[in-house]
Amino acid sequence: MIQRTFDIFFSLSALCLISPLLLPIVLILRFTGEHEIFFTQRRLGRNGKEFGLLKFATMLKDSPNLGSGTITLDNDPRILPVGRVLRKTKINELPQLLNVLRGDMSFIGPRPLTNETFSAYPREVQLRISSVTPGLSGIGSIIFRDEEMLLGTALDGVTFYHEVIAPYKGKLEMWYVDNISIINYFRLIFLTIFVVLFPKSRIVWKILPELPEPPEGLNMLK
């Protein structure tokens, strides 16, 4: 209940503060690329309930049916020119403040996934993660803020995601579920802002040294 109160306060405040930024982005998207402003994707929320996750449109309309499907690779040809900037700065995620306001999401929680990517988690992890409200950001999003770049370095990005990234991301999200608290809520909000401003920082490991260790193949994360 306390976290939900902060979610409402922060999402309303953020929408008011960034409204001058949103209008130019809406106009740019409307008159460039495929002239789409928003992209709505079905994601899994609490208790496995689907909801429409909002993003600024950054890719071709039929992207889920092209190339690597719902997994986006580094330098993915489906990404539109303006979309690259929006994705790099995470501005494309800002419409999800409306999801937070509606109660589909919290500011902090496991990242809501598509059915395809969620199925990469073991069944036990799926059950635990789906027991809490998904987040606009969270420990998985912070650690894997450069996920597209990591996938781009692999010979087979899709296989690397399913066999290396997804299992470790599942452990991180399980850590969050096991350690939900208002203190960690604010820690993760701070870390989200910090790594957006300083994307090369490894401060998360200093503030949260108890996180699960990255497996071989993901040593560069720490």
Backbone hydrogen bonds in HBPLUS format (Angstrom, degrees):
<---DONOR---> <-ACCEPTOR-->    atom                        ^
c    i                          cat <-CA-CA->   ^        H-A-AA   ^      H-
h    n   atom  resd res      DA  || num        DHA   H-A  angle D-A-AA Bond
n    s   type  num  typ     dist DA aas  dist angle  dist       angle   num
A0005-THR N   A0001-MET O   3.06 MM   4  6.33 149.6  2.16 143.2 150.8     1
A0006-PHE N   A0002-ILE O   3.10 MM   4  6.49 157.6  2.16 150.7 156.0     2
A0007-ASP N   A0003-GLN O   2.85 MM   4  6.11 151.0  1.94 146.3 155.5     3
A0008-ILE N   A0004-ARG O   3.03 MM   4  6.29 160.9  2.07 151.2 153.8     4
A0009-PHE N   A0005-THR O   3.08 MM   4  6.31 166.1  2.09 148.8 152.9     5
A0010-PHE N   A0006-PHE O   2.81 MM   4  5.89 173.8  1.81 157.4 159.3     6
A0011-SER N   A0007-ASP O   2.92 MM   4  5.93 161.1  1.96 147.7 153.5     7
A0012-LEU N   A0008-ILE O   3.06 MM   4  6.10 164.8  2.09 147.6 151.9     8
A0013-SER N   A0009-PHE O   2.99 MM   4  6.10 162.6  2.02 147.9 153.5     9
A0014-ALA N   A0010-PHE O   2.83 MM   4  5.89 161.6  1.86 147.0 152.5    10
A0015-LEU N   A0011-SER O   2.98 MM   4  6.07 161.7  2.01 145.5 150.4    11
A0016-CYS N   A0012-LEU O   3.11 MM   4  6.31 154.6  2.17 146.2 152.6    12
A0017-LEU N   A0013-SER O   2.99 MM   4  6.22 157.4  2.04 149.3 155.8    13
A0018-ILE N   A0014-ALA O   2.91 MM   4  6.04 161.8  1.94 157.9 161.5    14
A0021-LEU N   A0018-ILE O   2.82 MM   3  5.24 137.3  2.00 113.9 126.7    15
A0022-LEU N   A0018-ILE O   3.09 MM   4  6.39 145.3  2.22 151.6 162.1    16
A0026-VAL N   A0022-LEU O   2.91 MM   4  6.15 158.7  1.96 156.6 162.7    17
A0027-LEU N   A0023-LEU O   3.02 MM   4  6.30 159.9  2.06 155.2 160.2    18
A0028-ILE N   A0024-PRO O   2.91 MM   4  6.11 160.2  1.95 149.7 155.2    19
A0029-LEU N   A0025-ILE O   2.96 MM   4  6.13 168.1  1.97 154.9 157.6    20
A0030-ARG N   A0026-VAL O   2.95 MM   4  6.04 148.8  2.05 141.9 151.2    21
A0031-PHE N   A0027-LEU O   3.15 MM   4  6.33 143.5  2.29 145.2 152.7    22
A0035-HIS N   A0032-THR O   2.90 MM   3  5.50 160.1  1.94 147.2 150.7    23
A0057-ALA N   A0037-ILE O   2.91 MM  20  5.45 162.8  1.94 125.6 128.7    24
A0039-PHE N   A0055-LYS O   2.74 MM  16  5.20 158.2  1.78 152.4 155.0    25
A0055-LYS N   A0039-PHE O   2.98 MM  16  5.20 136.1  2.18 143.4 155.9    26
A0041-GLN N   A0053-LEU O   3.00 MM  12  5.22 158.6  2.05 142.7 147.9    27
A0053-LEU N   A0041-GLN O   2.84 MM  12  5.22 160.6  1.88 155.7 149.6    28
A0043-ARG N   A0051-PHE O   2.97 MM   8  5.62 166.5  1.99 163.4 167.7    29
A0051-PHE N   A0043-ARG O   2.96 MM   8  5.62 147.4  2.07 150.7 160.1    30
A0044-LEU N   A0113-LEU O   2.95 MM  69  5.79 158.0  2.00 157.6 161.8    31
A0045-GLY N   A0049-LYS O   2.63 MM   4  5.05 156.7  1.69 138.5 147.0    32
A0048-GLY N   A0045-GLY O   3.10 MM   3  5.35 137.6  2.29 138.1 130.9    33
A0049-LYS N   A0046-ARG O   3.23 MM   3  5.88 171.5  2.23 119.0 121.5    34
A0047-ASN N   A0130-SER O   2.53 MM  83  5.01 172.0  1.53 160.3 157.2    35
A0056-PHE N   A0092-ASN O   3.02 MM  36  4.73 160.0  2.06 130.6 137.1    36
A0080-LEU N   A0058-THR O   2.77 MM  22  5.60 165.4  1.79 145.5 150.7    37
A0060-LEU N   A0078-ARG O   2.93 MM  18  5.53 143.9  2.06 146.8 158.3    38
A0063-SER N   A0060-LEU O   3.08 MM   3  5.27 152.1  2.16 123.3 120.9    39
A0065-ASN N   A0062-ASP O   2.98 MM   3  5.68 149.5  2.07 121.2 130.1    40
A0066-LEU N   A0063-SER O   2.89 MM   3  4.99 166.9  1.90 117.2 119.2    41
A0069-GLY N   A0066-LEU O   3.01 MM   3  5.64 158.8  2.06 137.9 144.6    42
A0071-ILE N   A0068-SER O   3.31 MM   3  5.59 164.4  2.33 127.0 127.6    43
A0076-ASP N   A0073-LEU O   3.20 MM   3  5.10 129.3  2.47 132.9 123.0    44
A0074-ASP N   A0148-GLU O   2.92 MM  74  4.49 108.4  2.44 139.3 121.4    45
A0079-ILE N   A0076-ASP O   3.10 MM   3  5.82 170.0  2.11 123.8 127.0    46
A0083-GLY N   A0080-LEU O   2.90 MM   3  4.83 113.4  2.35  96.3 114.4    47
A0084-ARG N   A0080-LEU O   3.10 MM   4  6.47 133.9  2.32 154.7 166.4    48
A0084-ARG N   A0081-PRO O   3.27 MM   3  5.55 139.2  2.45 101.4 110.8    49
A0086-LEU N   A0082-VAL O   3.20 MM   4  6.54 165.5  2.22 152.6 156.6    50
A0087-ARG N   A0083-GLY O   2.86 MM   4  5.96 155.5  1.92 150.0 156.2    51
A0088-LYS N   A0084-ARG O   2.98 MM   4  6.02 158.4  2.02 142.6 148.8    52
A0089-THR N   A0085-VAL O   3.10 MM   4  6.23 157.6  2.16 150.9 155.7    53
A0091-ILE N   A0086-LEU O   2.91 MM   5  4.93 114.1  2.36 146.1 155.3    54
A0092-ASN N   A0086-LEU O   3.20 MM   6  5.06 160.1  2.24 120.2 117.9    55
A0090-LYS N   A0087-ARG O   3.18 MM   3  4.82 146.7  2.30  92.6 102.6    56
A0093-GLU N   A0090-LYS O   3.08 MM   3  5.63 161.6  2.12 113.2 118.9    57
A0094-LEU N   A0091-ILE O   3.05 MM   3  5.49 163.7  2.08 116.8 121.8    58
A0096-GLN N   A0093-GLU O   2.95 MM   3  5.77 159.4  1.99 127.1 133.7    59
A0097-LEU N   A0094-LEU O   2.96 MM   3  5.83 168.9  1.97 129.0 131.2    60
A0098-LEU N   A0095-PRO O   3.00 MM   3  5.81 156.0  2.06 119.0 124.4    61
A0099-ASN N   A0096-GLN O   2.95 MM   3  4.77 118.5  2.34  90.0 105.9    62
A0100-VAL N   A0096-GLN O   2.94 MM   4  6.35 150.0  2.03 147.6 155.5    63
A0101-LEU N   A0097-LEU O   2.93 MM   4  6.17 156.9  1.99 141.9 148.3    64
A0102-ARG N   A0098-LEU O   2.93 MM   4  6.12 148.0  2.04 142.8 151.0    65
A0103-GLY N   A0099-ASN O   3.10 MM   4  6.23 121.3  2.46 133.3 147.3    66
A0104-ASP N   A0099-ASN O   2.95 MM   5  5.20 132.0  2.18 160.3 159.0    67
A0105-MET N   A0099-ASN O   3.36 MM   6  5.69 151.7  2.45 116.1 114.8    68
A0103-GLY N   A0100-VAL O   3.09 MM   3  5.13 142.2  2.24  98.1 109.4    69
A0106-SER N   A0134-PRO O   2.77 MM  28  6.09 156.9  1.83 153.7 161.9    70
A0136-LEU N   A0106-SER O   2.82 MM  30  6.26 142.7  1.96 149.8 160.6    71
A0137-SER N   A0107-PHE O   2.96 MM  30  6.11 145.3  2.08 140.6 150.3    72
A0109-GLY N   A0137-SER O   2.92 MM  28  6.35 143.8  2.06 147.8 159.3    73
A0135-GLY N   A0110-PRO O   2.87 MM  25  5.44 151.7  1.95 123.8 131.8    74
A0118-PHE N   A0114-THR O   2.89 MM   4  5.92 159.5  1.93 154.9 161.6    75
A0119-SER N   A0115-ASN O   3.04 MM   4  6.01 144.4  2.17 139.5 147.2    76
A0120-ALA N   A0117-THR O   3.12 MM   3  5.39 155.6  2.18 104.3 111.9    77
A0121-TYR N   A0118-PHE O   3.10 MM   3  5.78 165.4  2.12 117.7 122.2    78
A0125-VAL N   A0122-PRO O   3.06 MM   3  5.36 117.3  2.47 105.1 119.7    79
A0126-GLN N   A0122-PRO O   2.99 MM   4  6.30 158.0  2.03 155.6 162.8    80
A0127-LEU N   A0123-ARG O   3.06 MM   4  6.34 162.0  2.09 154.9 157.9    81
A0128-ARG N   A0124-GLU O   3.15 MM   4  6.41 161.0  2.19 147.2 152.1    82
A0129-ILE N   A0125-VAL O   2.92 MM   4  6.02 173.3  1.93 159.3 161.5    83
A0130-SER N   A0126-GLN O   2.98 MM   4  6.00 161.9  2.01 149.6 154.9    84
A0131-SER N   A0128-ARG O   3.19 MM   3  5.35 156.2  2.25 103.5 110.6    85
A0132-VAL N   A0129-ILE O   3.33 MM   3  6.09 172.9  2.33 120.8 122.1    86
A0142-ILE N   A0138-GLY O   2.96 MM   4  6.18 154.0  2.03 155.1 163.1    87
A0143-ILE N   A0139-ILE O   3.00 MM   4  6.12 174.7  2.01 153.6 154.8    88
A0144-PHE N   A0140-GLY O   2.98 MM   4  5.92 157.3  2.03 142.3 149.6    89
A0147-GLU N   A0144-PHE O   3.19 MM   3  4.93 139.0  2.36 117.1 110.3    90
A0149-MET N   A0146-ASP O   3.05 MM   3  5.37 121.6  2.41 104.4 118.6    91
A0150-LEU N   A0146-ASP O   3.08 MM   4  6.44 157.1  2.13 153.7 160.7    92
A0151-LEU N   A0147-GLU O   2.93 MM   4  6.20 161.6  1.97 156.5 160.9    93
A0152-GLY N   A0148-GLU O   3.01 MM   4  6.18 140.6  2.17 136.0 146.9    94
A0152-GLY N   A0149-MET O   3.09 MM   3  4.96 119.7  2.47  90.1 105.6    95
A0153-THR N   A0150-LEU O   3.16 MM   3  5.39 145.3  2.29 101.5 111.1    96
A0154-ALA N   A0151-LEU O   3.25 MM   3  5.42 153.7  2.32 103.0 110.6    97
A0160-PHE N   A0156-ASP O   2.94 MM   4  6.11 162.2  1.97 157.0 162.9    98
A0161-TYR N   A0157-GLY O   2.92 MM   4  6.10 149.1  2.01 144.5 152.4    99
A0162-HIS N   A0158-VAL O   3.13 MM   4  6.43 167.3  2.14 152.1 153.9   100
A0163-GLU N   A0159-THR O   2.88 MM   4  5.96 158.2  1.93 155.5 161.6   101
A0164-VAL N   A0160-PHE O   2.91 MM   4  5.40 149.3  2.01 136.6 143.4   102
A0165-ILE N   A0160-PHE O   3.15 MM   5  6.56 161.0  2.19 148.0 153.8   103
A0166-ALA N   A0161-TYR O   2.73 MM   5  5.72 173.9  1.74 165.7 165.2   104
A0169-LYS N   A0165-ILE O   2.80 MM   4  5.94 163.8  1.82 163.2 168.9   105
A0170-GLY N   A0166-ALA O   2.86 MM   4  5.96 152.4  1.94 149.1 156.4   106
A0171-LYS N   A0167-PRO O   3.18 MM   4  6.50 147.1  2.29 137.7 145.3   107
A0171-LYS N   A0168-TYR O   3.06 MM   3  5.04 116.6  2.48  93.6 108.7   108
A0172-LEU N   A0168-TYR O   3.01 MM   4  6.39 153.5  2.09 149.9 157.0   109
A0173-GLU N   A0169-LYS O   2.92 MM   4  6.21 161.4  1.95 153.3 157.8   110
A0174-MET N   A0170-GLY O   2.89 MM   4  6.08 148.9  1.99 144.0 153.2   111
A0175-TRP N   A0171-LYS O   2.91 MM   4  6.17 147.1  2.02 140.7 149.7   112
A0176-TYR N   A0172-LEU O   3.10 MM   4  6.53 151.5  2.19 144.7 151.6   113
A0177-VAL N   A0173-GLU O   3.02 MM   4  6.39 162.1  2.06 149.3 153.1   114
A0178-ASP N   A0174-MET O   2.94 MM   4  6.15 155.1  2.00 150.9 157.4   115
A0179-ASN N   A0175-TRP O   3.02 MM   4  6.12 119.7  2.39 138.3 153.7   116
A0179-ASN N   A0176-TYR O   2.98 MM   3  5.05 143.3  2.12 100.5 111.9   117
A0185-TYR N   A0181-SER O   2.99 MM   4  6.20 145.7  2.11 142.4 152.8   118
A0186-PHE N   A0182-ILE O   3.18 MM   4  6.42 157.0  2.24 142.2 145.5   119
A0187-ARG N   A0183-ILE O   2.89 MM   4  6.17 152.6  1.97 146.4 155.5   120
A0188-LEU N   A0184-ASN O   2.90 MM   4  5.94 162.6  1.93 146.9 150.2   121
A0189-ILE N   A0185-TYR O   3.13 MM   4  6.36 143.4  2.27 137.7 147.7   122
A0190-PHE N   A0186-PHE O   2.98 MM   4  6.15 165.4  2.00 148.2 151.8   123
A0191-LEU N   A0187-ARG O   2.91 MM   4  6.17 160.4  1.94 147.9 153.8   124
A0192-THR N   A0188-LEU O   2.92 MM   4  5.95 149.6  2.01 136.8 144.8   125
A0193-ILE N   A0189-ILE O   3.14 MM   4  6.44 164.8  2.16 153.5 155.7   126
A0194-PHE N   A0190-PHE O   2.91 MM   4  6.12 161.2  1.95 151.4 157.6   127
A0195-VAL N   A0191-LEU O   2.92 MM   4  6.04 168.5  1.93 152.8 154.6   128
A0196-VAL N   A0192-THR O   3.18 MM   4  6.31 140.4  2.35 140.4 150.5   129
A0197-LEU N   A0193-ILE O   3.13 MM   4  6.39 154.7  2.20 147.4 153.5   130
A0198-PHE N   A0194-PHE O   2.72 MM   4  5.87 151.1  1.80 149.5 159.5   131
A0201-SER N   A0198-PHE O   3.00 MM   3  5.60 165.7  2.02 124.5 129.0   132
A0205-TRP N   A0202-ARG O   3.17 MM   3  6.02 148.2  2.28 122.1 127.4   133
A0206-LYS N   A0203-ILE O   2.92 MM   3  5.19 138.4  2.09 106.3 118.7   134
A0207-ILE N   A0203-ILE O   3.04 MM   4  6.39 155.3  2.10 158.3 165.7   135
A0208-LEU N   A0204-VAL O   2.82 MM   4  5.77 152.1  1.90 143.7 152.2   136
A0211-LEU N   A0208-LEU O   3.28 MM   3  5.98 162.7  2.31 123.8 123.9   137
A0218-LEU N   A0215-PRO O   3.00 MM   3  5.67 158.6  2.05 140.2 142.1   138
A0221-LEU N   A0218-LEU O   3.10 MM   3  5.83 168.4  2.12 120.9 124.6   139
A0222-LYS N   A0219-ASN O   3.30 MM   3  6.06 158.7  2.35 119.3 123.1   140
